């Protein structure tokens, strides 16, 4: 199957700018090259460094909170996502459903994203109430959910493990060859481009990005191949939970001073 010469990514936010990029070369050597307005940046697999400590990070993902529970959380168990209608958690929910987990979630309002998840088998709740987490084995919380959320409080009171999106993403990526795309601009476009090249090259990657990829009609897919391509979001320091084998940095600018 020939690769398209142009890639267009649509975002659920009508105010978001559509990202468009020229198709890169079809070869994927040991070092990727990510194009940006500043030029071409060669990206070679290697150790990442923690921005706070300055030391090398482990070659394996750091164990998230509730590791003992996550290690035993096999398909069929119940995972609840607070903020499931967001572009990040909805992508994660799709992968969990494809892996055979019992998925439920809640958000303040329903949307085409939540309707699609319901059609795939997720239980969707409109609004946040304590009973929504009943019988959950794990609760994953969006970075956008404020402190004091009734579902989060109820889960903690019941002893149900509660983790943030970054920790859940590190858990999902265990055992895979991670390719993480970070940067101020272009993360969605470049991660989608890399994922589609691997897919059309027959490598069946897992892909998770922050926009709807028209070729997939989705923001994620769970593949059987060894590669996991992810858009590495800096918000709430999410990407510090990840230790991929390949890191792509598209551009660096001041964007989130609160970090």
C-alpha positions as CSV (number, residue, x, y, z in Angstrom):
1,X,0.0,0.0,0.0
2,X,1.5,3.3,-1.0
3,X,1.9,6.0,1.6
4,X,-0.2,9.2,1.1
5,X,1.8,12.2,0.1
6,X,0.1,14.4,2.7
7,X,-1.1,13.6,6.2
8,X,-3.9,15.6,7.7
9,X,-4.9,15.3,11.4
10,X,-8.2,16.4,12.7
11,X,-8.7,17.4,16.4
12,X,-12.0,17.2,18.3
13,X,-11.5,20.8,19.4
14,X,-13.1,22.9,16.6
15,X,-10.7,25.7,17.5
16,X,-7.6,23.5,17.1
17,X,-5.5,24.0,14.0
18,X,-5.3,21.1,11.6
19,X,-1.8,19.8,11.3
20,X,-0.4,19.0,7.9
21,X,3.1,17.6,7.0
22,X,4.8,16.4,4.0
23,X,5.5,12.7,3.9
24,X,9.0,11.8,5.1
25,X,11.1,9.0,3.5
26,X,9.7,5.5,3.8
27,X,12.9,4.0,5.3
28,X,13.2,3.7,9.1
29,X,16.8,3.3,9.9
30,X,18.3,3.0,13.4
31,X,18.2,6.8,13.8
32,X,15.0,8.6,12.9
33,X,15.0,12.1,11.4
34,X,12.2,14.4,12.5
35,X,11.7,17.5,10.4
36,X,10.8,20.8,12.0
37,X,10.8,24.4,11.1
38,X,14.3,24.6,12.6
39,X,15.7,21.9,10.3
40,X,16.2,18.2,10.5
41,X,17.0,16.6,13.9
42,X,18.6,13.2,13.9
43,X,17.2,11.1,16.7
44,X,19.3,8.1,17.9
45,X,18.2,5.5,20.5
46,X,19.8,6.2,23.8
47,X,19.3,6.9,27.5
48,X,17.1,9.8,28.5
49,X,17.7,12.0,31.4
50,X,15.4,13.2,34.1
51,X,15.0,17.0,33.8
52,X,14.9,17.4,37.6
53,X,17.7,15.1,38.7
54,X,19.9,15.3,35.7
55,X,20.8,11.6,35.9
56,X,20.2,8.9,33.4
57,X,16.8,7.2,33.5
58,X,16.4,3.5,33.6
59,X,16.1,1.7,30.3
60,X,12.8,0.3,31.6
61,X,9.7,2.4,32.4
62,X,9.6,3.5,36.0
63,X,7.1,1.4,38.0
64,X,3.8,3.4,38.4
65,X,1.9,3.7,41.6
66,X,0.0,0.5,42.5
67,X,2.6,-1.6,40.7
68,X,1.6,-4.8,42.6
69,X,-1.9,-4.4,41.4
70,X,-0.9,-3.4,37.8
71,X,1.3,-6.5,37.6
72,X,-1.8,-8.7,38.2
73,X,-4.3,-6.6,36.2
74,X,-5.0,-9.1,33.4
75,X,-7.5,-8.6,30.6
76,X,-11.1,-8.9,31.8
77,X,-10.5,-6.7,34.9
78,X,-12.4,-3.5,35.3
79,X,-10.6,-0.2,34.5
80,X,-12.4,3.1,35.0
81,X,-11.2,6.3,33.4
82,X,-12.1,9.7,34.8
83,X,-12.2,12.2,32.0
84,X,-12.6,9.5,29.3
85,X,-14.0,12.0,26.7
86,X,-10.6,13.7,26.5
87,X,-8.3,13.0,23.5
88,X,-5.7,11.4,25.7
89,X,-7.8,9.1,27.9
90,X,-10.1,8.1,25.0
91,X,-7.1,6.8,23.1
92,X,-6.0,4.8,26.1
93,X,-9.6,3.5,26.5
94,X,-9.6,2.2,23.0
95,X,-6.3,0.2,23.6
96,X,-7.7,-1.2,26.8
97,X,-10.8,-2.3,25.1
98,X,-8.8,-3.9,22.3
99,X,-6.7,-5.8,24.9
100,X,-9.8,-7.2,26.5
101,X,-10.3,-5.1,29.6
102,X,-13.7,-4.2,31.0
103,X,-13.7,-0.4,30.5
104,X,-15.9,2.3,32.0
105,X,-15.5,6.0,32.2
106,X,-17.0,9.3,32.9
107,X,-16.9,12.9,31.7
108,X,-18.9,16.1,32.2
109,X,-20.7,15.7,28.9
110,X,-21.2,13.2,26.1
111,X,-19.6,13.6,22.7
112,X,-18.9,11.7,19.5
113,X,-15.7,10.4,21.2
114,X,-17.7,8.9,24.1
115,X,-20.4,7.5,21.7
116,X,-17.7,5.8,19.7
117,X,-16.2,4.2,22.9
118,X,-19.7,3.1,24.0
119,X,-20.1,1.4,20.6
120,X,-16.9,-0.4,21.2
121,X,-18.2,-1.8,24.5
122,X,-17.2,0.8,27.1
123,X,-19.7,1.9,29.8
124,X,-20.0,5.7,29.7
125,X,-21.3,7.8,32.6
126,X,-22.3,11.4,32.1
127,X,-21.1,13.4,35.1
128,X,-18.9,12.4,38.0
129,X,-20.4,10.5,40.9
130,X,-19.0,8.2,43.5
131,X,-20.9,5.1,42.4
132,X,-19.3,5.2,39.0
133,X,-16.2,3.6,40.4
134,X,-18.0,0.7,42.0
135,X,-16.3,-2.7,41.3
136,X,-13.4,-1.0,39.6
137,X,-10.0,-2.7,39.9
138,X,-8.1,0.5,38.7
139,X,-9.0,4.1,38.2
140,X,-7.0,6.2,35.7
141,X,-7.4,10.0,36.0
142,X,-6.9,12.6,33.3
143,X,-4.5,15.4,34.1
144,X,-7.3,17.8,33.4
145,X,-9.4,16.5,36.3
146,X,-9.2,18.8,39.4
147,X,-8.5,17.7,42.9
148,X,-11.5,16.7,44.9
149,X,-13.2,14.8,42.1
150,X,-15.9,12.6,43.8
151,X,-14.9,9.5,41.8
152,X,-11.2,9.9,42.7
153,X,-12.1,10.4,46.4
154,X,-14.4,7.4,46.4
155,X,-11.9,5.2,44.8
156,X,-9.2,6.1,47.3
157,X,-11.6,5.7,50.2
158,X,-12.4,2.2,48.9
159,X,-8.7,1.3,48.5
160,X,-8.9,1.2,44.6
161,X,-5.6,2.1,43.0
162,X,-5.7,5.6,41.4
163,X,-3.1,6.6,38.8
164,X,-2.6,9.4,36.4
165,X,-2.5,9.1,32.6
166,X,1.3,9.2,32.4
167,X,1.6,6.3,34.8
168,X,-1.0,4.3,33.0
169,X,0.7,5.0,29.7
170,X,4.0,3.6,31.1
171,X,2.1,0.5,32.2
172,X,0.6,0.0,28.7
173,X,4.0,0.4,27.1
174,X,5.7,-2.3,29.2
175,X,7.5,-4.9,27.1
176,X,7.2,-2.8,23.9
177,X,9.9,-0.8,22.0
178,X,8.8,2.7,22.7
179,X,9.0,5.5,20.2
180,X,8.1,8.8,21.9
181,X,7.5,12.0,20.1
182,X,7.9,15.2,22.2
183,X,8.3,18.9,21.4
184,X,6.4,22.2,21.5
185,X,4.9,21.8,18.1
186,X,4.3,18.9,15.7
187,X,4.0,16.0,18.2
188,X,0.7,14.7,16.8
189,X,1.7,15.0,13.2
190,X,5.1,13.3,13.6
191,X,3.9,10.5,15.9
192,X,1.1,9.8,13.4
193,X,3.6,9.8,10.5
194,X,5.9,7.4,12.3
195,X,3.1,5.1,13.3
196,X,1.6,5.0,9.8
197,X,5.0,4.2,8.2
198,X,5.5,1.3,10.6
199,X,1.9,0.1,10.0
200,X,2.2,0.3,6.2
201,X,5.6,-1.4,6.4
202,X,3.9,-4.4,7.9
203,X,5.2,-4.0,11.5
204,X,1.7,-3.7,13.1
205,X,2.6,-1.0,15.7
206,X,0.6,0.2,18.7
207,X,-0.1,3.9,18.1
208,X,-1.4,6.5,20.6
209,X,-1.6,10.2,19.6
210,X,-3.5,13.4,20.5
211,X,-5.6,13.7,17.4
212,X,-7.8,11.7,15.1
213,X,-5.7,10.0,12.3
214,X,-8.0,9.9,9.2
215,X,-6.3,6.7,7.9
216,X,-7.2,5.0,11.2
217,X,-10.4,7.0,12.0
218,X,-9.0,6.9,15.5
219,X,-6.5,8.4,17.9
220,X,-5.1,5.0,18.8
221,X,-4.7,1.3,17.8
222,X,-3.3,-1.7,19.6
223,X,-1.0,-3.7,17.3
224,X,0.7,-7.1,17.8
225,X,4.1,-5.8,16.7
226,X,6.9,-4.7,19.1
227,X,6.7,-1.0,18.5
228,X,4.6,1.5,20.6
229,X,4.5,5.0,19.0
230,X,3.3,7.6,21.4
231,X,2.8,11.3,21.5
232,X,4.7,12.3,24.6
233,X,2.9,15.1,26.3
234,X,4.8,17.5,28.6
235,X,1.7,18.7,30.4
236,X,1.8,17.7,34.1
237,X,5.3,16.2,33.3
238,X,3.5,13.2,31.8
239,X,6.4,12.3,29.6
240,X,8.8,11.9,32.5
241,X,7.0,8.6,33.3
242,X,8.1,7.2,29.9
243,X,11.5,5.6,29.0
244,X,11.3,4.8,25.3
245,X,14.0,3.3,23.2
246,X,13.7,6.2,20.7
247,X,12.9,9.8,21.5
248,X,12.0,12.4,18.9
249,X,12.0,16.1,19.8
250,X,10.4,18.2,17.1
251,X,11.0,21.6,18.6
252,X,11.8,23.4,21.9
253,X,10.2,26.6,23.0
254,X,8.8,28.1,26.2
255,X,5.3,26.8,26.3
256,X,4.2,25.8,29.9
257,X,6.0,28.1,32.4
258,X,4.2,26.3,35.2
259,X,6.3,23.2,34.6
